[in-house]
Amino acid sequence: ITCPGVQLKDKEQLYLSVFVLGQYNKTECVPAVFPLFFQERLVFEKTFANIADPADLVKLLEFDTALLELIQLVPPVGKVLATYEENTRDFLFPDPKLTHGRRGLEREILMKRSPFFT
């Protein structure tokens, strides 16, 4: 995660919280220095037992929301610094980009700064 020209005044560690397909997972904590590097894989598995038609699955994913939050461990409960929210279909299957990155391995998203991130 990059944030050019920004230094965090609080030095507590940060992590990325991910909520998708009704499941929550988070990364390990990293030092509070940009750029932040999360070198891990988060796995989410879900079985859609009552879905037979792929079009129905697409509709279901369009109504589900994927939420990512950048959280700093500032006591007492932590501070959300930035968020990203999108329907799960577009998050899991983004439109092709004009750049030539390896599909699925590199993603660029723009997170929305929270009021706590000054």
N, C-alpha and C positions, 0 to 999 in steps of 0.2 A: 504494500500500500504506500503510495507516494502522496506527499503534501508539500510541494516545493516551497522553501523559504520559511517553513513553520517549525518552531521548537515548542515542545509541550512544557508548560510551567510545572505541572505535576510529574514526578518521575516514577510513579507506580507503573507496573507492567500493564500491557494491553492484551486482549484476545479478540478473536472474531467469533461472534455468536451467529449460528445459522439455523433457521427454522424453515423446513420445507417438507411437503407431503405429510404434514401433521407430526413431524418428528423434529426434535431439537438436538443439536450437537454443537460443540465449540472446539476451537483450536487450543493448543497449549499457549501459555503466556509468552510474550516477547518483550524485550526492553523498549522503553518509551523514547525511541529515537527513529526518526524517519530516514530512509524508507524502512517500512516494517516488512519482514520476511516470514511468512508462514509456510514452512517446508513440511507439510503433511497432507494427508488425504482424508477427507470426511466421507463416510459411506452412509447412504440412506437407501433403504430397501422397502418396497411396499408392493403388496399383491392386490390387484383389483379383481376380486373373484367374480363379481357380477358384470364385468365388462367383456362383451364379445366383439364389438365393432370398434376398430381403432378410432373412428370419428367420435365415438362416445367418450373415449379416453381423452382425446384432445379437448373436448368440451369441459370435461371434469378438471383437467389441468388448467384451463383458462379461468376457472372459478376459484382455484386454489391460489394462495399467496405465498411467495418465497420472501423471506425477510432476513437480511444480514445486518448485523449491528457491530460496530467497532466500540468496544467497551474498555474503559480504563479502570483498574482496581483501586479507585479512590474510596476510602472508607466513608460511610458505613456500608453502602451497598454497591458501589461502582457507578461510573458515569458513562452514559452513552454519548460518544463523541460524534458518530456519523451513522446513518442508516441507508439501506438500499431496499426498496420494496418493488416487486413486480409479480405479475401472474406467473405461476410455476411453468406453464408451457413456454413462455418467452424466455424465462430464465434458463431452463434446461435445454432448449432448442433455439438459440438466438439466430436471427437472420444472418446470412453469410455477409462477411465484411469484404471490402476491396483489398485489404492487406493480405499478405501471404503467410500468416502465422499457421502453425500446426493446429488444426481444428480441435477444440476441446482442451488443449493444454494451456493456451493463453487466452485470457478474457480481460477485456477492459470494461469496467462499469464505473459510473460516477455516483458516489455516495453523497447523500444530502447531509450537510453539516447540521449538528444539533445546536440549540442555544447555549449548551454548556461548553462547546468547543469555540473558544474565543480566539 
